[in-house]
Amino acid sequence: MPQKYTVQVIEQGKATRVQRVTLNAQNLGSYTVTSFGKDVSFATIVITAHAPTTTEEIEFQFGVAPK
């Protein structure tokens, strides 16, 4: 069954913002916290999986790298 994901990044610091990460047909995407260390002091990644008729666990991978 095809699995779809919603990925959001919650940036916290001087203000709190929720940014949705755009994913392609293979469920791949990227996001850069541009003000990390300045206006943003903390970021939380939220990954939500959804499919029409399943309650199965999912597997996913993500990475964090300095720019």
Helices and strands as residue ranges (DSSP letters): E 4-13, E 16-21, E 40-50
